[in-house]
């Protein structure tokens, strides 16, 4: 059996796997799930796939409302409110995101 065929038969043809995956994706899109990358993209001139959320003291401390991101050789410090309805990113210096 070819790997692609196995993957297709296992994941896409099995309703016990496919239906929950579709339900989760739909619920997430309807609920407006916002990742740090997508929020950074909206606040900067970067697209989501070119953003790297970097390990910083904020992530090490467990913060989900403050993070550092890198895009186009620029470093950004981003802040959001707890419900993630607003975000602001500003260019940062490396010492701000250690």
N, C-alpha and C positions, 0 to 999 in steps of 0.2 A: 504494500500500500504506500502510495506517495505521501509525503508529509503534508502537502497542500490539500490533498483529498481527505486525509485524516482530520486536519484542522477544520475543513469545511463541514464534514460529516459530524464532527464532535460539537463544534460551537454553533454553527449556523442552522443545522438541521435538527437540533435538539431543543424542543420548546421549553424544557426545564431550565435551560441556560439562556436561550435567546429572549424569552418573554421578560424575565426579571431584568436583563440588561437593557432592554428597550424601555421598560418602566422606569428604571433608575435614570436613564438618559433623558427621558421625557420630563420626569419630575424635576430633575436638576435644571433643565432649560426653562421650565415654567416657573420655577421658584427663583430664577435669576441667580443661580450659583455664580459667585464671583471669585475667581482665583486671584492671587497676588499678581500673577503675570498679566491677566486681562485688565485688572485695575491699573497696573503700571502703564500698559499700552494706551489706555484711554487718557492718561495724564501726561504722557510724553509723546514724542514723535516716532515711537517704535511700534513695530507690530508684535503680536504676542509670541510668535515663534522665535524672534530674535532676542527675547528678554531672558536673562539668567537671574534668578533669585539667588543671591549669594548668602553664604553662612556669615552671620554677623553676631554681634553681642545680643542683638534683639531676638534673633531666632534661638540662640543658645539659652536665653532667659525665658523662652516660651511665648514671646509676644506674637500675636497674630494681627495687631493693628499698626505695627511699625516694622518695616523691613527695608533691606537694601537690594537694589537691582542693578544689573549692568546691561547696557545696550549701546551698540555703536561706539565702543571704547569710552563710554561715559558711565559714571557711577551716579546712581540716584538714591536718595533717602526718601522713602514714601511713608505716608501716614494716612490711616483711614479711621473713620468712626467705627464703633463696635458693630453696627448693623451693615457696614460696608456700603452705605449709600453715597458716601463722599470719599474722595481720595485726593491727595495732593502729593506730587513728587517734585523734588528740587534736586538740582545737581549737588553732589556731595564730594567731600574730600575723603581720601582713603582712611584717615583717622576717625572719621565719623562712623565708619562701617566696620571697624575692626572686630 
